Amino acid sequence: MNRRRLLLASLAGAIAMLVAAALAAPLAAGAQQAGKVRRIGLLWDSPTVFPDEIEAFRQGLRELGYVEGRNIVIEYRWAEAKPERMRQRSSQAPARAGS
């Protein structure tokens, strides 16, 4: 695995873990409101890179009680092996969070 790909995979993994931790907090505290749909962004290199990890992320969300299309919406953003796209897509995420 080349260095850039390893860096992108590490970054994506870290982002996925942070998102999962943030989503787990309301469930652990019993604070999830019925009917409220959570929205998260998943920034990844490509859907074809590490597909097992993407599915593991979804499975982890399901284990926490989040079901895609029911109480969670996942917005996928793909960088397509271009570091500049990763930076661009990551800077767009906070802007979308307020909307």
Residue frames relative to the residue before (quaternion, step in Angstrom):
aa qw qx qy qz dx dy dz
M 1.0000 0.0000 0.0000 0.0000 0.00 0.00 0.00
N 0.3811 -0.7355 0.5025 0.2474 3.56 -0.75 0.94
R 0.7076 -0.5108 0.3088 0.3782 3.51 -1.27 0.50
R 0.6600 0.5064 -0.3162 0.4561 3.60 0.92 -0.86
R 0.6608 0.5035 -0.3102 0.4621 3.56 0.94 -0.86
L 0.6339 0.5201 -0.3229 0.4726 3.57 1.03 -0.79
L 0.6435 0.5175 -0.3159 0.4673 3.58 0.99 -0.84
L 0.6656 0.4943 -0.3034 0.4697 3.59 0.90 -0.90
A 0.6521 0.5072 -0.3176 0.4654 3.57 0.97 -0.83
S 0.6487 0.5120 -0.3143 0.4672 3.58 0.98 -0.83
L 0.6528 0.5131 -0.3061 0.4657 3.56 0.95 -0.89
A 0.6697 0.4912 -0.2988 0.4701 3.57 0.88 -0.92
G 0.6427 0.5227 -0.3206 0.4594 3.58 0.98 -0.80
A 0.6525 0.5094 -0.3096 0.4679 3.56 0.97 -0.85
I 0.6448 0.5112 -0.3192 0.4702 3.58 0.96 -0.84
A 0.6510 0.5191 -0.3143 0.4560 3.58 0.94 -0.89
M 0.6578 0.5021 -0.3147 0.4651 3.60 0.95 -0.82
L 0.6501 0.5140 -0.3203 0.4589 3.60 0.96 -0.81
V 0.6485 0.5079 -0.3168 0.4702 3.56 0.97 -0.84
A 0.6604 0.5050 -0.3118 0.4601 3.58 0.90 -0.90
A 0.6481 0.5111 -0.3193 0.4656 3.59 0.98 -0.80
A 0.6570 0.5090 -0.3109 0.4611 3.58 0.97 -0.84
L 0.6766 0.4810 -0.2926 0.4746 3.56 1.04 -0.73
A 0.6348 0.5489 -0.3322 0.4305 3.59 1.09 -0.65
A 0.5702 0.6407 -0.3794 0.3469 3.59 1.04 -0.70
P 0.6931 0.4552 -0.3164 0.4608 3.66 0.73 -0.84
L 0.6394 0.5179 -0.3367 0.4578 3.59 1.01 -0.69
A 0.6521 0.5172 -0.3151 0.4560 3.56 0.94 -0.88
A 0.7200 0.4208 -0.2389 0.4975 3.57 1.02 -0.74
G 0.4449 -0.7000 0.4523 0.3279 3.59 1.25 -0.13
A 0.4925 0.7099 -0.3855 0.3237 3.56 1.22 0.41
Q 0.4380 0.6995 -0.4782 0.3002 3.60 1.18 0.06
Q 0.3320 -0.7506 0.5409 0.1837 3.53 -0.78 1.02
A 0.5075 -0.6474 0.4749 0.3126 3.54 -0.96 0.89
G 0.8237 0.2473 -0.1936 0.4721 3.54 -0.96 0.89
K 0.5603 0.5966 -0.4006 0.4119 3.58 1.22 -0.18
V 0.2253 -0.7720 0.5843 0.1087 3.54 -0.85 1.03
R 0.2691 -0.7556 0.5816 0.1357 3.53 -0.77 1.11
R 0.1794 -0.7669 0.6079 0.1004 3.57 -1.14 0.66
I 0.0146 0.7871 -0.6162 0.0238 3.55 -0.86 0.97
G 0.3099 -0.7229 0.5845 0.1991 3.52 -1.25 0.45
L 0.1442 -0.7687 0.6186 0.0748 3.54 -0.97 0.87
L 0.1090 -0.7878 0.6061 0.0096 3.53 -0.49 1.27
W 0.1029 0.7988 -0.5728 0.1525 3.54 -0.52 1.21
D 0.6488 -0.5281 0.3753 0.3993 3.54 -1.23 0.39
S 0.7535 -0.2278 0.2237 0.5747 3.56 0.69 -1.11
P 0.5626 -0.6020 0.4222 0.3780 3.62 -1.06 0.51
T 0.6690 0.5020 -0.3054 0.4551 3.59 1.19 -0.40
V 0.6242 0.4969 -0.3416 0.4968 3.59 1.28 -0.20
F 0.8528 -0.0360 -0.0288 0.5203 3.56 -0.72 1.12
P 0.0703 0.8303 -0.5506 0.0498 3.64 0.72 0.93
D 0.6018 0.5668 -0.3637 0.4293 3.60 1.11 -0.60
E 0.6501 0.5134 -0.3183 0.4609 3.58 1.05 -0.73
I 0.6208 0.5247 -0.3431 0.4707 3.57 1.04 -0.72
E 0.6681 0.4831 -0.3000 0.4799 3.58 0.95 -0.84
A 0.6185 0.5309 -0.3438 0.4663 3.61 1.05 -0.69
F 0.6118 0.5421 -0.3372 0.4671 3.57 1.08 -0.74
R 0.6622 0.4942 -0.3000 0.4766 3.58 0.91 -0.93
Q 0.6489 0.5219 -0.3144 0.4558 3.57 0.97 -0.89
G 0.6352 0.5291 -0.3240 0.4600 3.58 1.00 -0.80
L 0.6333 0.5145 -0.3229 0.4795 3.56 1.04 -0.76
R 0.6446 0.5169 -0.3233 0.4614 3.60 0.95 -0.86
E 0.6476 0.5223 -0.3165 0.4556 3.59 0.99 -0.81
L 0.6769 0.4599 -0.2769 0.5036 3.57 1.21 -0.52
G 0.6204 -0.5811 0.3280 0.4121 3.57 1.29 0.03
Y 0.5735 0.5733 -0.3861 0.4398 3.58 1.27 0.16
V 0.0745 -0.7955 0.6013 -0.0028 3.54 -0.75 1.10
E 0.4625 -0.6988 0.4789 0.2616 3.53 -0.69 1.16
G 0.7910 0.2604 -0.2227 0.5068 3.56 -0.83 1.04
R 0.7116 0.3974 -0.2638 0.5159 3.60 1.21 -0.29
N 0.8249 -0.0412 0.0461 0.5619 3.59 0.61 -1.07
I 0.7385 0.2683 -0.2148 0.5801 3.55 1.28 0.35
V 0.1426 -0.7430 0.6480 0.0880 3.53 -1.17 0.74
I 0.1485 -0.7788 0.6049 0.0750 3.56 -0.83 1.00
E 0.1641 -0.7683 0.6138 0.0778 3.54 -0.74 1.11
Y 0.2149 -0.8015 0.5515 0.0858 3.54 -0.52 1.22
R 0.0417 -0.7592 0.6495 0.0071 3.53 -1.06 0.87
W 0.1581 -0.8116 0.5602 0.0501 3.57 -0.73 1.06
A 0.3282 -0.7598 0.5357 0.1672 3.57 -0.90 0.97
E 0.2393 -0.8198 0.4904 0.1736 3.60 1.24 -0.36
A 0.6753 -0.5425 0.2770 0.4159 3.58 0.92 1.04
K 0.5780 0.5506 -0.3917 0.4575 3.57 1.14 0.57
P 0.3927 -0.7578 0.4673 0.2303 3.60 -0.32 1.24
E 0.6314 0.5324 -0.3540 0.4387 3.60 0.98 -0.70
R 0.6272 0.5167 -0.3407 0.4728 3.59 1.09 -0.62
M 0.6054 0.5510 -0.3547 0.4517 3.58 1.05 -0.74
R 0.6670 0.4836 -0.2995 0.4812 3.59 0.91 -0.88
Q 0.6592 0.5141 -0.3081 0.4541 3.59 0.91 -0.90
R 0.6869 0.4841 -0.2824 0.4626 3.57 0.84 -0.98
S 0.6644 0.5015 -0.3173 0.4543 3.60 0.98 -0.77
S 0.6548 0.4944 -0.3257 0.4698 3.60 1.07 -0.60
Q 0.6214 0.5423 -0.3423 0.4501 3.61 1.17 -0.45
A 0.5761 0.6420 -0.3699 0.3450 3.60 1.08 -0.68
P 0.6894 0.4624 -0.3247 0.4533 3.66 0.72 -0.84
A 0.6145 0.5502 -0.3516 0.4429 3.58 1.04 -0.67
R 0.6820 0.4773 -0.2782 0.4793 3.58 1.03 -0.81
A 0.5668 0.6333 -0.3847 0.3602 3.59 1.12 -0.60
G 0.6805 0.4970 -0.2920 0.4524 3.57 1.04 -0.67
S 0.6756 0.5133 -0.2998 0.4362 3.58 1.18 -0.41
